[in-house]
Amino acid sequence: MKTDGSQDEAWKDTYHKCARLILAPKERMGNIRGTFNFPIDNLKFDKETFLDYLKHIYRKSQKSFKVNVSFGLLLRHVESNDIKY
């Protein structure tokens, strides 16, 4: 986002190119590891939403587990101005 609040077209383009990865809810349960992807909306994401996601994982799990959380971000390279997901 630009300082005047308008959207930079390069951000939009990168977002749309990666939307399949960013927005696709995924669940993969293996014998040892399960992977869950929950797309979040910055305007609606709060503690309760996060706890709902954890409860969903808990209900799907049949064994003990630990949770690792990571966030996908769009970042701009300071020298080249390239935007990557």
Secondary structure in CASP SS format (residue, H / E / C, confidence):
PFRMAT SS
TARGET T0000
AUTHOR 0000-0000-0000
METHOD secondary structure of the structure
MODEL  1
M C 1.00
K C 1.00
T C 1.00
D C 1.00
G C 1.00
S C 1.00
Q C 1.00
D C 1.00
E H 1.00
A H 1.00
W H 1.00
K H 1.00
D H 1.00
T H 1.00
Y H 1.00
H H 1.00
K H 1.00
C H 1.00
A H 1.00
R H 1.00
L H 1.00
I H 1.00
L H 1.00
A C 1.00
P C 1.00
K E 1.00
E E 1.00
R E 1.00
M E 1.00
G C 1.00
N C 1.00
I C 1.00
R C 1.00
G E 1.00
T E 1.00
F E 1.00
N E 1.00
F C 1.00
P C 1.00
I C 1.00
D C 1.00
N C 1.00
L C 1.00
K C 1.00
F C 1.00
D C 1.00
K H 1.00
E H 1.00
T H 1.00
F H 1.00
L H 1.00
D H 1.00
Y H 1.00
L H 1.00
K H 1.00
H H 1.00
I H 1.00
Y H 1.00
R H 1.00
K H 1.00
S C 1.00
Q C 1.00
K C 1.00
S C 1.00
F C 1.00
K C 1.00
V C 1.00
N C 1.00
V C 1.00
S C 1.00
F C 1.00
G C 1.00
L C 1.00
L C 1.00
L E 1.00
R E 1.00
H C 1.00
V C 1.00
E C 1.00
S C 1.00
N C 1.00
D C 1.00
I E 1.00
K E 1.00
Y C 1.00
END
